[in-house]
C-alpha cells in the first residue's frame, strides 16, 4: 500500500473513532469535504498545513497520523 493510501486510511480510522462524518470534519478543519474524501481514498498529496489542520481537528498529535501499525 502506498503512503497516500496508508495516510488516508489512518485519517478515516481516526475520524470514524471520533464519530465524525466527513462533512463535520471538513467544517471543523476548514477543509473542503471532497478534499477529505480524496485524502481518505489516497488520491491526494497532502500539505503540511492540511496535516496540521487534520491533527488538530481530530485531537491527535501529528505523529499519530503516521502510525500505520
Legacy VTK file of the C-alpha trace (Angstrom):
# vtk DataFile Version 3.0
C-alpha trace
ASCII
DATASET POLYDATA
POINTS 69 float
0.000 0.000 0.000
1.419 3.385 -0.896
1.923 6.191 1.594
-1.089 8.230 0.442
-3.408 5.253 0.936
-1.927 4.495 4.377
-2.319 8.110 5.436
-5.881 8.254 4.103
-6.839 5.047 5.876
-5.461 6.432 9.136
-7.438 9.674 8.770
-10.599 7.673 8.076
-9.963 5.375 11.050
-9.458 8.307 13.418
-12.459 10.171 12.014
-14.712 7.153 12.481
-13.385 6.559 16.023
-14.472 10.105 16.874
-17.871 9.500 15.291
-17.302 12.359 12.849
-18.820 12.471 9.395
-16.636 13.687 6.551
-18.751 16.839 6.431
-18.294 17.521 10.157
-14.516 17.019 9.948
-14.415 19.282 6.905
-16.251 22.010 8.814
-14.086 21.949 11.925
-10.840 21.604 9.941
-11.850 24.244 7.379
-11.117 21.839 4.516
-13.462 21.062 1.625
-15.338 17.794 2.218
-14.426 16.451 -1.233
-10.766 17.069 -0.411
-11.099 14.996 2.764
-12.834 12.264 0.813
-9.961 12.268 -1.683
-7.436 12.114 1.185
-9.191 9.081 2.667
-9.153 7.345 -0.733
-5.428 8.021 -1.093
-5.923 10.335 -4.065
-4.236 13.446 -2.625
-0.744 14.527 -1.746
-1.383 16.344 1.499
0.448 19.518 2.509
1.869 20.127 5.959
-0.821 22.735 6.593
-3.586 20.209 5.882
-1.873 17.592 8.060
-1.763 20.102 10.918
-5.451 21.002 10.464
-6.445 17.327 10.452
-4.424 16.544 13.591
-5.920 19.484 15.486
-9.454 18.676 14.362
-9.079 15.003 15.240
-7.436 15.992 18.551
-4.345 13.852 17.987
-0.640 14.502 17.834
0.594 14.770 14.239
2.747 11.674 14.652
-0.389 9.570 15.228
-1.416 10.283 11.637
1.740 8.444 10.543
1.419 5.413 12.839
0.404 2.661 10.412
0.950 -0.417 12.590
LINES 1 70
69 0 1 2 3 4 5 6 7 8 9 10 11 12 13 14 15 16 17 18 19 20 21 22 23 24 25 26 27 28 29 30 31 32 33 34 35 36 37 38 39 40 41 42 43 44 45 46 47 48 49 50 51 52 53 54 55 56 57 58 59 60 61 62 63 64 65 66 67 68
